[in-house]
Amino acid sequence: MRYSAFGKTGKMVSAIGFGGMRFDLTQTAEANADLVKYAFDKGINYFDTAPGYCDDKSEELFGIGFRKLPRDKYFVATKLMPVHVANELEAYEKVKKSVERMGVEYIDFFHVWCIRRMEHFDLAMNGGLYNALLKCKAEGLIKHICFSSHQEGAGVRKVVESGLFEGVLLGVNILNFPYRRDGVLAAKEHGLGVVAMNPLAGGLIPKNEDKLQFLASPGETPTEAALRFLVANPDITVALNGFTTTEHIDTACRVADAEPMTEEDIARIKAHISRNMTRICTACGYCEECPENIPIPAYMQIYNDKAVFGKTDEEMISSMKFHHDWGLLVEPRGSAAACIACGRCEESCTQHLDIMTRLREIAEWEAKSQELNKVK
């Protein structure tokens, strides 16, 4: 396992981080905790979580796993959204709750979570969250204040240049790196640790390896190439991975020890990447709460086939029946046509996608698919 300094903090962190969004909740809490111990034994010492992950069980599962680890040998990161606290006191109490749930004396890296627009940054500064984090830091409850962002590079740079943070968590991967690189470079220039989330584009890469073979060198899969790209990138400190099995951990750790990509590799990949790659739905789920019960994350993942891979309307129409019978839309919920254009989904979207426009297109595909199936 490779280790590098997390910005100016002096902390030496593993190139691979354990992201706590993918615990298998069909397994026992002890089995998931054993996965944390297994990752630590393989050399991973950076563990990232947040309230709400895995049906709000992630922090607790990590806590069970952390009891088996020496506290001075690992680093834990968690988060809090500015929109989820009403004032400084509430933010302070939520930080304490995270500390207690994980059974640790302190949190190494605490993030102002999910800055999607500069208004969220302003809210963190003026709504009590940042002041609460300063208080927690003074009391030893947290060691370093960081932020996570889904902004374009220019927005990330503004937050970085505020000088208020020691690390940043960014959604960057092998498909969108040409359009997110400015934010990464801004963080690196100012001495912040840089953690990459969504390294596999929300599962898009492993699910579409046949279409993304151009990412890989001979003898490796596109999934392995995507991990290697981040691990070998000198501007990235940690590449977060969500794990559900020991095999997933083994793969990530093997990649961490692989040869870095060459400039020729990167140029070859970049030549294949279209601007549409930054319009990927990464299935983060923030748009899930729809007043019409529309399964927006499922619809947006289906739309990836058009936005990313250029499928025709005819191909999308023919795929709708499959998704309703066997795919992402099997569970009956609100249809795309039920959208009332309230805008809540777009307000929540970490990728700034035009969700309502996409839903209108999908509604047309569904209607035509139903007509064709009636004729049959």
Residue pairs with C-beta under 8 A, 6 or more apart in sequence:
1 14
1 15
1 16
1 42
1 43
1 44
1 253
1 256
1 257
2 14
2 15
2 231
2 256
2 257
3 12
3 13
3 14
3 15
3 45
4 12
4 13
4 15
4 237
5 11
5 12
5 13
5 193
5 237
6 12
6 13
6 75
6 109
6 144
6 166
6 167
6 193
6 237
6 238
7 166
7 167
7 191
7 192
7 193
7 194
7 237
8 166
8 191
8 192
9 143
9 144
9 166
9 167
9 193
11 75
11 108
11 144
11 193
13 45
13 46
13 75
13 193
13 237
13 238
14 43
14 44
14 45
14 46
14 238
14 256
15 231
15 237
15 238
15 239
15 256
16 43
16 44
16 46
16 227
16 231
16 238
16 239
16 241
16 252
16 253
16 255
16 256
17 44
17 46
17 47
17 48
17 195
17 238
17 239
17 240
17 241
18 36
18 39
18 44
18 46
18 47
18 48
18 240
18 241
18 243
19 48
19 49
19 197
19 240
19 241
19 242
19 243
20 47
20 48
20 49
20 50
20 53
20 54
20 58
20 59
20 61
20 62
20 242
21 53
21 54
21 58
21 242
22 54
22 242
22 243
22 244
23 32
23 35
23 53
23 54
23 57
23 58
23 61
23 244
24 31
24 32
24 244
24 245
25 32
25 54
25 55
25 57
29 57
29 60
29 61
29 64
30 64
32 61
32 64
32 65
33 61
33 64
33 65
33 67
33 68
34 65
35 65
35 243
35 244
35 245
35 246
35 249
36 47
36 61
36 62
36 64
36 65
36 66
36 68
36 69
37 65
37 68
37 69
38 246
38 249
39 47
39 243
39 249
40 65
40 69
40 73
40 74
42 249
42 250
42 253
43 253
43 256
44 249
44 253
45 73
45 74
45 75
46 74
46 75
46 77
46 195
46 238
47 62
47 66
47 74
47 75
47 76
47 77
48 76
48 77
48 78
48 169
48 195
48 197
48 240
49 58
49 59
49 62
49 76
49 77
49 78
49 79
49 102
50 58
50 59
50 78
50 79
50 80
50 113
51 59
51 78
51 79
51 80
51 94
51 97
51 98
52 58
53 59
54 61
59 78
59 98
59 101
59 102
60 101
60 102
62 76
62 102
63 101
63 102
63 103
63 104
66 74
66 76
66 102
66 103
66 104
67 103
71 104
71 105
75 108
75 109
76 102
76 104
76 107
76 108
76 109
77 107
77 108
77 109
77 110
77 111
77 146
77 169
77 195
78 98
78 102
78 107
78 110
78 111
79 110
79 111
79 112
79 113
79 114
79 148
80 91
80 94
80 95
80 98
80 110
80 111
80 112
80 113
80 129
81 113
81 114
81 120
82 112
82 113
82 115
82 120
82 121
82 123
82 124
82 127
82 129
83 120
83 123
84 94
85 91
85 94
85 127
85 128
85 129
85 132
86 127
86 128
87 127
87 128
88 128
88 129
88 131
88 132
88 135
89 128
89 132
90 128
91 128
91 129
91 131
91 132
91 133
92 132
92 135
92 136
95 107
95 110
95 132
95 133
95 136
95 141
95 142
96 136
96 141
98 107
99 105
99 106
99 107
99 141
105 140
106 140
106 141
106 142
106 143
107 141
107 142
107 143
108 142
108 143
108 144
109 142
109 143
109 144
109 146
109 166
109 167
109 193
110 133
110 136
110 142
110 144
110 145
110 146
111 146
111 147
111 148
111 167
111 169
112 121
112 124
112 129
112 130
112 133
112 145
112 146
112 147
112 148
112 165
113 147
113 148
114 120
114 148
114 149
114 150
114 286
114 350
115 121
115 124
115 147
115 148
115 149
115 150
115 151
115 155
115 159
116 149
116 150
116 151
116 349
116 350
116 352
117 151
117 155
118 151
118 155
118 158
118 159
121 147
121 158
121 159
121 162
123 129
124 130
124 147
130 145
130 164
133 142
133 145
134 145
136 142
137 143
137 144
137 145
144 166
144 167
145 164
145 165
145 166
146 165
146 166
146 167
146 168
146 169
146 192
146 193
147 159
147 165
147 167
147 168
147 169
148 168
148 169
148 170
148 197
149 155
149 156
149 159
149 168
149 169
149 170
149 183
150 171
150 350
150 351
150 352
151 159
151 183
152 179
152 180
152 182
152 183
153 179
153 180
153 181
153 182
153 183
153 184
153 185
153 186
154 182
155 183
156 168
156 170
156 182
156 183
156 186
156 187
157 182
157 183
157 186
159 165
159 168
160 168
160 183
160 186
160 187
160 190
160 192
161 186
161 190
163 190
165 192
166 192
166 193
167 187
167 192
167 193
167 194
167 195
167 237
168 183
168 187
168 192
168 193
168 194
168 195
169 195
169 197
169 240
170 180
170 183
170 184
170 187
170 194
170 195
170 196
170 197
171 180
171 196
171 197
171 198
171 282
171 350
171 351
172 180
172 181
172 183
172 184
172 196
172 197
172 198
172 230
172 236
173 196
173 198
173 199
173 200
173 201
173 205
173 226
173 229
173 230
174 199
174 205
174 215
174 225
174 226
174 229
174 230
174 269
175 201
175 204
175 205
175 226
175 273
175 277
175 280
175 308
176 201
176 277
176 278
176 280
177 184
177 229
178 270
178 273
179 275
179 277
179 278
180 278
181 235
184 194
184 235
184 236
185 235
187 193
187 194
188 194
188 235
193 237
193 238
194 235
194 236
194 237
194 238
195 236
195 237
195 238
195 239
195 240
196 230
196 236
196 238
196 239
196 240
197 240
198 240
198 282
198 284
199 226
199 227
199 230
199 239
199 240
199 241
200 206
200 223
200 226
200 227
200 241
201 226
201 280
201 282
202 280
202 281
202 282
202 283
202 284
202 301
203 283
204 280
204 282
204 301
204 304
204 308
205 212
205 215
205 222
205 223
205 226
206 222
206 223
208 222
208 309
209 221
209 222
209 223
211 309
212 222
213 222
214 268
214 269
214 272
215 222
215 225
215 226
215 229
215 269
215 272
216 222
216 224
216 225
217 225
217 265
220 228
223 251
224 251
224 255
224 258
225 261
227 239
227 241
227 251
227 252
227 255
227 256
228 255
228 258
228 260
228 261
229 261
229 266
229 269
230 236
230 239
231 239
231 255
231 256
231 258
231 260
232 258
232 259
232 260
232 261
241 248
241 252
243 249
243 252
276 307
276 308
276 310
277 308
278 351
279 307
279 308
279 351
279 353
280 304
280 307
280 308
280 351
281 297
281 300
281 301
281 303
281 304
281 307
281 351
281 353
282 350
282 351
283 297
283 300
283 301
284 297
284 350
285 297
286 348
286 349
286 350
287 296
287 297
287 300
287 344
287 345
287 346
287 348
287 349
287 355
288 296
288 297
289 344
289 348
290 296
290 334
290 344
290 345
291 340
291 342
291 344
292 334
292 338
292 339
292 340
293 333
293 334
293 338
294 333
294 334
294 335
294 336
294 338
294 339
294 359
295 328
295 329
295 331
295 333
295 334
296 345
296 355
296 359
298 323
298 328
298 329
299 328
299 329
299 336
299 358
299 359
299 362
300 353
300 355
300 358
301 328
302 316
302 319
302 323
302 327
302 328
302 329
302 362
303 358
303 361
303 362
305 311
305 315
305 316
305 319
306 313
306 316
306 361
307 358
311 319
313 365
316 362
316 365
317 365
317 368
317 369
317 372
318 369
319 327
320 329
320 362
320 365
320 366
320 369
321 369
321 373
323 329
323 330
324 330
335 363
335 366
336 359
336 360
336 362
336 363
336 366
337 363
337 366
337 367
339 356
339 359
339 360
339 363
341 356
343 356
345 355
345 356
346 352
346 353
346 354
346 355
346 356
349 355
